[in-house]
Amino acid sequence: MAAPSSLASSHLSRLAAAGAPAPQPHHQNHQLRLGCSRRRAQRLVAMAGSGKFFVGGNWKCNGTKESISKLVSDLNAATLESDVDVVVAPPFIYIDQVKSSLTDRIEVSAQNTWIGKGGAFTGEISAEQLVDIGCQWVILGHSERRHVIGEDDQFIGKKAAYALSQNLKVMACIGELLEEREAGKTFDVCFKQMKAFADNITDWKNVVIAYEPVWAIGTGKVASPEQAQEVHAAVRDWLKTNVSADVASTVRIIYGGSVNAANCAELAKKEDIDGFLVGGASLKGPDFATICNSVTSKKVTA
Ligand SMILES: O=C(CO)COP(=O)(O)O
């Protein structure tokens, strides 16, 4: 694959050594750099409002009553920086347990919801029911739901609209497969997934976008800070062109895929990385707290 001229060759060798796929060949780094300082100035102003660093823990289909009780007590005991929003997403059946035992400092999310009002939909959980038990967030469009369960862009977009209409906040996930990255289609895939969200979302204030490259999820192959930044900046530019400059400068774009206590600080330093969506490492309270507190690396470089 042709290497983009803007990345130093030493960096490319490090990526190759770590087994990470190469950056996108068609990237418009030049154009992104030109808009960079203006965008940063806009975003620093926005930081005073909704733009807090954001870390979500997606527990996926893991845990027992006992292990979750231990995880909650570790999270309750953790010292968290004040300028980070923290959310955890337990499996549905443990949400009530978590809500009743977890500090209010941490908000609670579901990992999915039904597309509309509840009723005769066996096995589903409605947005109304999530709100009823005090759940504030829902993760939608996660790659495991797209690629394992088979949810498509339109279905996910409609879920987002309905969840937002019921006052749930949404972590809207996007991300490319390895073969899509290797074929130079990362931006096409991410923009197509973004369009399905944008077609259904009118107000973005309760939306966080999670860029989770599928090849980095649960594989230990984290995207390099440069790879993640490249896509985050491109998604922000897409929002500017296709939604509004205001949404582009205020919406938080978080990264997910093999984030851990050791690699979070370097990723957090990147301008367009506003936080993380964490899988495996969110099951360990102290590691998750370290990832939440990587906001301090952001402050140093902002
Ligand atoms: O899918 C993820 C978060 O939603 C990421 O999972 P891992 O952190 O385990 O790679």
PDBQT file of the ligand as one rigid body, heavy atoms in Angstrom, charges set to zero:
ROOT
HETATM    1  O1  LIG A 401     -15.553  -2.315  21.464  1.00  0.00    +0.000 OA
HETATM    2  C1  LIG A 401     -14.960  -1.602  22.256  1.00  0.00    +0.000 C 
HETATM    3  C2  LIG A 401     -15.671  -0.608  23.073  1.00  0.00    +0.000 C 
HETATM    4  O2  LIG A 401     -16.988  -0.456  22.654  1.00  0.00    +0.000 OA
HETATM    5  C3  LIG A 401     -13.507  -1.724  22.430  1.00  0.00    +0.000 C 
HETATM    6  O3  LIG A 401     -13.223  -2.957  22.976  1.00  0.00    +0.000 OA
HETATM    7  P1  LIG A 401     -11.727  -3.260  23.490  1.00  0.00    +0.000 P 
HETATM    8  O4  LIG A 401     -11.319  -2.065  24.334  1.00  0.00    +0.000 OA
HETATM    9  O5  LIG A 401     -11.860  -4.516  24.302  1.00  0.00    +0.000 OA
HETATM   10  O6  LIG A 401     -10.881  -3.399  22.277  1.00  0.00    +0.000 OA
ENDROOT
TORSDOF 0
